[in-house]
Amino acid sequence: MKHLTFVKKIQPDGNPCPKCMQVEERLDRAGFLQRIDDIVIAREDDPQSPGALLAAKHGVHQAPFFIVADDSSGELRQTVYTVYFAFVKAAFQPDNPNAI
């Protein structure tokens, strides 16, 4: 089963990252946002925020990014995507070949 995590960034001034907002809107328009299991915030001014910790754990230096955790093979595999279209293809295309 796949578990989908969307990590988006909040800037030090409290505003959301513009690219993160674009990606979230794109996910919503495509009907995928409600299929995301977790939305996690990475605060630029807080390296201990949940999203910042995930970024450090996975060696990601940009936002937004996605983590697809899949345990269907019997062992947990986590794949990180920093490109929207690659994430959509991996997470949703098997269900909907016209997703992109």
N, C-alpha and C positions, 0 to 999 in steps of 0.2 A: 504494500500500500504506500502511496506517495503522500508526503507531508510537505506542503509548500509554505515557505516563509519569504515575505517581502520585507526588505530592510530599507528604510528611507531615512533621510538625514534632516535634522533641524539645525539651522545656522545659529551662531552665537547670539544674534539679535532676536531669536525666537521664531523667525520665519522659516517656513519649509523651503527646502532646496527646490528651485524652479524645475530642474530636470525630474526630480522625484514626483512633483505635482503632475507634470506631463505624463509620466509613465503611469501613475495612478489613474489619471483620467482615461488613458488609453485602455488600461485593464478594465475599467468600469464600462466604457463604451462597448468593449468586446464581450462583456458578460463574464469576465474571468475574475473580477475582484472578489465576488462572493465565494469563489472556489479557493481563495487563498486561506490557508489555515491560520497563519499568524502574520500580523504586521508589527514590525519591531522598529523602534526609533533609535537612531544613532545621533546623539547630540554632539555637535562639534566641540562644545565647551565642557563636555563631560566624558572623559575616556572610560569611565566605569558604567556608562549607560549601556543597556542591553545590546543595542545595535552596534555600538563601538566595540564591545567585547566580542561580538560575532565577527566583526570586520577583522579585528586583530587575530582571532583564532584561525580564520580562513585566509589571512594575508591579503585582504581586499583593501584597496586604498581609494575607492570611489563609491558613490551611491547614486542611484539605488542599485541594489543587487538582490539576487534571489538565491535561496538554498532549497534544493529539492532533495529531501531525504526519502530513500526508498528501501524498504525492508522486504520486498516481495521475493527476493532470492534467498531469504533466510538469514542474511546478514545486512546490517545497516550500511548503506552507501549514501554519502552526502556529496552532491555536486553543486558547485557555486556558479552562477551565471551573472555576468555583468552586462550582458547584451539582451535587451528586451526580446528581440525576435528569436534568439537562441533559447531563451527560457520558455517562451510560448510554444515553440516547436517541441521541446522536451517534455513540457508539462501537460500540454493540451492537444497537440496534433494527433496523437494516437486516437483520441476520442473524436476529434473533429478535424479532418484533413484540410478543411478550408479555413482553419483558425487564423492563419496569418493573412 
